[in-house]
């Protein structure tokens, strides 16, 4: 079985005990340092907590693996973390329209079943949009909502370079036209554009735009977007920069969106609870531990290769098969042996 080995030298400490800066995504962020415990003042946001960008489990033939969807949703529900379907980690651009509908339907049904079994409220299913056709986005979003998706999450249409005004008009058109609440999704690494902070601020007042999921690795931008959210109870900030999960929460983020949560949802649930309750030491420890796990499948790989490695890791827990949707490919058998 896969057993990650952690070493004290894997990550370096800096002046802020909650900031990590190994090579690549783990960069130093200029946030204030904290004592061992301190109260964290969070606004009463409707949308909060841990939202995991769920992998899309598929069979060898490329069909949605509904059995694995049920397993993963059940695991998420056990730790009360919410799934984001068809995001970057979920190979959203490679999921066909029919597969997307089946994935949402299966996830919603599994979430409701898990809630019924535990006699608790169901976790929220967030559903992602990708592509460039706005009319298709509107149609698809409304279909997902009819199936039970609670929030629609939309990246920028990434083919053409857009002006700030074009970005604003895109999101306003979407928010005006869909029946579900809309969350902005900023991910410069894949769209090659960044939603300007000023545009985020303008959109934050729209009654059907409920938040921002921001994966851009820019500490200054994070602070500016946190300030927008902090003064608007109807606009949530979700940090998609997993290495800054604890930092963002301690600075007022409403939630976090860590891809490694597919493998260890319990650790991120613990990190969130520790951070919002002011247990800084525990939040710090869990941040460091989850950073190390992330490096196991991310370091030295492209984004697509890291997703294949993540599926192999999840396979050691019998959560999914290792197959990917084209154009991505599964990890080679020889390399996969190190995880099994």
C-alpha positions in Angstrom: 0.0 0.0 0.0 1.0 3.6 -0.6 2.6 5.2 2.4 3.9 8.7 2.1 7.1 9.3 4.0 7.6 12.8 5.4 10.9 14.4 6.3 11.5 17.5 8.3 13.7 18.9 5.6 10.9 18.6 2.9 9.6 22.1 3.7 11.4 25.1 5.1 10.0 27.5 7.7 10.1 31.2 7.2 9.3 34.1 9.5 5.6 33.4 9.3 5.1 29.9 10.6 2.2 29.3 8.3 4.0 30.2 5.1 5.6 27.5 3.0 8.1 28.1 0.3 9.5 24.9 -1.3 10.3 25.3 -5.0 7.5 26.1 -7.4 4.0 26.8 -6.0 4.9 27.1 -2.3 6.0 30.7 -2.2 6.5 33.1 0.6 3.5 35.3 1.2 3.6 38.6 3.2 0.9 37.8 5.7 1.1 38.6 9.4 2.5 36.0 11.8 0.3 34.5 14.5 0.8 33.2 18.0 -0.1 29.6 18.9 -3.8 30.5 19.3 -5.8 33.6 18.3 -9.4 34.1 17.4 -10.2 34.3 13.7 -13.1 36.6 12.9 -15.1 35.2 10.0 -18.2 36.7 8.4 -21.3 34.5 8.3 -21.1 33.4 4.7 -23.5 31.0 3.2 -20.7 29.4 1.2 -17.7 28.3 3.2 -15.6 25.4 4.2 -13.5 22.9 2.2 -14.5 22.5 -1.5 -12.4 19.7 -3.1 -11.9 20.0 -6.9 -12.9 16.4 -7.4 -11.1 14.1 -9.9 -13.4 12.7 -12.6 -13.2 8.9 -12.3 -13.5 7.1 -15.6 -13.3 3.5 -16.8 -10.8 2.1 -19.2 -13.3 2.8 -22.0 -13.5 6.5 -21.0 -17.0 6.3 -19.4 -17.9 8.0 -16.1 -17.2 5.5 -13.3 -20.4 6.0 -11.4 -19.4 3.5 -8.7 -16.2 5.5 -7.9 -18.2 8.8 -8.0 -20.4 7.3 -5.2 -17.3 6.2 -3.2 -15.6 9.6 -3.4 -18.8 11.6 -2.6 -19.4 9.3 0.3 -15.9 10.0 1.6 -16.3 13.7 1.2 -19.7 13.6 3.0 -18.1 11.7 5.9 -15.8 14.7 6.5 -18.3 17.3 5.4 -16.3 18.6 2.5 -18.0 19.6 -0.8 -17.1 18.5 -4.3 -16.3 20.9 -7.2 -17.0 18.8 -10.3 -15.3 19.4 -13.7 -12.8 21.9 -12.5 -9.1 21.8 -13.5 -8.4 18.7 -11.4 -11.6 17.1 -12.8 -10.4 17.4 -16.4 -13.4 19.7 -17.1 -12.4 20.6 -20.7 -12.3 16.8 -21.6 -15.7 15.9 -20.2 -18.4 15.6 -22.8 -21.9 17.3 -22.3 -23.5 13.9 -21.7 -20.8 12.8 -19.3 -21.2 16.2 -17.4 -24.9 15.6 -16.9 -24.3 12.1 -15.7 -21.5 13.2 -13.3 -23.7 15.9 -11.7 -26.7 13.6 -11.4 -24.6 10.8 -9.8 -22.8 13.2 -7.4 -26.0 14.9 -6.3 -27.8 11.6 -5.7 -24.8 10.2 -3.8 -24.6 13.4 -1.6 -28.3 13.1 -0.8 -28.0 9.4 0.1 -25.0 10.1 2.3 -26.9 12.9 4.1 -29.9 10.7 4.6 -27.8 7.9 6.1 -26.1 10.3 8.5 -29.2 12.4 9.2 -27.3 15.6 8.4 -27.7 18.3 5.7 -26.3 17.3 2.3 -23.0 18.6 1.1 -23.2 21.2 -1.7 -22.3 20.1 -5.2 -20.4 22.8 -7.1 -20.3 22.3 -10.9 -17.7 23.8 -13.2 -18.1 25.3 -16.6 -15.4 25.4 -19.2 -15.1 26.2 -22.9 -15.8 29.4 -24.9 -19.4 29.3 -26.0 -21.4 31.6 -23.7 -24.9 30.3 -24.9 -23.7 26.8 -24.2 -22.5 27.8 -20.8 -25.9 29.2 -19.9 -27.8 26.1 -21.1 -25.4 23.7 -19.4 -25.5 25.7 -16.1 -29.2 25.6 -16.0 -29.3 21.9 -16.7 -26.8 21.2 -13.9 -28.9 23.3 -11.5 -32.0 21.3 -12.4 -30.1 18.2 -11.5 -29.3 19.6 -8.1 -26.0 21.4 -8.4 -26.0 24.1 -5.8 -23.4 26.5 -7.3 -22.0 27.0 -10.8 -18.3 27.8 -11.0 -17.0 29.4 -14.2 -13.5 30.1 -15.5 -12.9 32.7 -18.2 -13.3 31.6 -21.8 -9.7 31.1 -22.5 -9.1 31.1 -26.3 -9.1 34.9 -26.9 -7.3 37.4 -24.8 -10.0 39.4 -23.1 -10.1 43.0 -21.8 -11.3 43.7 -18.3 -14.6 45.0 -19.6 -15.1 41.8 -21.7 -14.5 39.7 -18.6 -17.0 41.8 -16.7 -19.6 41.5 -19.4 -19.1 37.7 -19.6 -19.7 37.1 -16.0 -22.5 39.6 -15.8 -24.3 37.9 -18.7 -23.8 34.5 -17.1 -25.1 35.7 -13.7 -28.1 37.4 -15.3 -29.0 34.3 -17.3 -28.6 31.3 -15.1 -30.8 30.0 -12.3 -28.1 28.9 -9.9 -25.7 31.1 -7.9 -22.5 31.8 -9.8 -18.9 31.7 -8.4 -16.1 33.3 -10.4 -13.0 31.1 -11.0 -9.7 32.8 -11.6 -6.9 30.4 -12.7 -4.2 32.2 -14.7 -2.2 29.0 -15.1 -4.7 27.5 -17.5 -6.7 30.5 -19.0 -3.5 32.6 -19.3 -5.5 35.6 -18.1 -6.2 37.0 -14.7 -9.5 38.6 -13.7 -8.5 42.1 -12.6 -9.2 42.9 -8.9 -11.2 45.9 -10.0 -13.4 43.7 -12.1 -13.8 41.3 -9.2 -14.9 44.2 -7.0 -17.5 45.3 -9.5 -18.9 41.8 -9.9 -19.0 41.2 -6.2 -22.1 43.4 -5.9 -24.1 41.3 -8.3 -26.9 39.5 -6.4 -26.3 36.2 -8.2 -22.5 36.2 -7.9 -21.7 34.6 -4.6 -18.0 34.4 -4.5 -14.5 33.9 -6.1 -12.4 30.8 -6.2 -8.9 32.2 -6.9 -6.0 29.9 -7.8 -3.6 32.6 -8.8 -0.3 32.5 -6.8 0.0 36.2 -6.0 0.0 37.2 -2.3 -0.8 40.9 -3.0 -3.8 39.9 -5.1 -5.0 37.5 -2.4 -4.9 40.3 0.2 -6.8 42.7 -2.1 -9.5 40.1 -2.9 -9.8 39.1 0.8 -10.5 42.8 1.5 -13.3 42.8 -1.1 -14.9 39.7 0.5 -14.3 40.8 4.1 -16.7 43.8 3.7 -19.3 41.9 1.7 -21.2 39.1 3.5 -22.7 37.9 0.2 -19.4 37.4 -1.6 -17.2 34.6 -0.4 -13.5 34.2 -1.0 -12.2 30.6 -1.6 -8.4 30.1 -1.8 -7.4 27.7 -4.6 -3.7 28.1 -3.8 -3.5 25.0 -1.5 -0.1 25.8 0.0 -1.7 29.0 1.4 -4.8 27.3 2.8 -4.1 28.1 6.5 -2.8 31.6 5.7 -5.9 32.5 3.7 -8.3 31.2 6.4 -6.4 33.1 9.1 -6.7 36.2 7.1 -10.5 35.9 6.6 -11.0 33.5 3.6 -14.4 31.7 3.7 -13.0 28.5 2.3 -10.3 26.6 0.6 -10.2 24.5 -2.6 -7.3 21.9 -2.4 -6.9 19.2 -5.0 -4.9 17.1 -2.5 -8.2 16.9 -0.6 -9.2 14.1 -3.0 -6.7 11.9 -1.2 -6.9 13.3 2.3 -10.2 15.2 2.8 -9.9 14.5 6.5 -6.7 16.5 6.9 -8.1 19.5 5.1 -11.3 19.4 7.1 -9.1 19.4 10.2 -7.0 22.3 8.9 -10.1 24.3 8.2 -11.6 23.6 11.6 -8.3 24.4 13.4 -7.8 27.6 11.5 -11.3 29.0 12.1 -11.2 28.0 15.8 -7.9 29.8 16.3 -5.8 26.6 16.8 -2.8 28.0 14.9 -0.3 25.2 15.9 -2.7 22.5 14.6 -3.4 24.5 11.4 0.3 24.9 10.8 1.0 21.2 11.3 -1.7 20.2 9.0 -0.6 22.7 6.3 2.9 21.3 6.4 1.6 17.7 6.2 -0.7 18.4 3.3 2.0 20.3 1.5 4.3 17.3 1.7 1.6 15.0 0.4 1.0 17.4 -2.5 4.7 17.4 -3.5 4.6 13.6 -3.8 2.4 13.7 -6.9 3.0 17.2 -8.1 6.7 17.9 -8.0 8.6 17.5 -11.3 5.4 16.8 -13.3 3.2 18.8 -15.6 -0.3 19.6 -14.4 -1.8 16.7 -16.4 0.9 14.3 -15.3 0.2 15.2 -11.7 -3.5 14.5 -12.1 -2.7 11.0 -13.4 -0.4 10.5 -10.3 -3.2 11.6 -8.0 -5.6 9.0 -9.5 -3.0 6.3 -8.9 -2.6 7.5 -5.3 -6.4 7.4 -4.9 -6.4 3.9 -6.3 -4.4 2.7 -3.3 -7.5 3.6 -1.3 -9.8 1.8 -3.9 -11.4 5.2 -4.7 -10.9 5.2 -8.5 -9.2 3.6 -11.4 -6.0 5.2 -13.0 -7.6 6.1 -16.4 -7.7 9.6 -17.8 -9.8 11.4 -20.4 -8.0 12.2 -23.7 -5.8 14.0 -24.4 -4.4 13.2 -21.0 -3.0 9.7 -20.4 -2.7 7.4 -17.4 0.6 7.0 -15.6 2.9 4.3 -16.9 2.9 1.0 -15.0 6.5 1.2 -14.0 6.2 4.7 -12.5 2.9 3.8 -10.9 4.7 0.9 -9.0 6.2 3.4 -6.6 2.7 4.3 -5.3 1.5 0.8 -4.8 
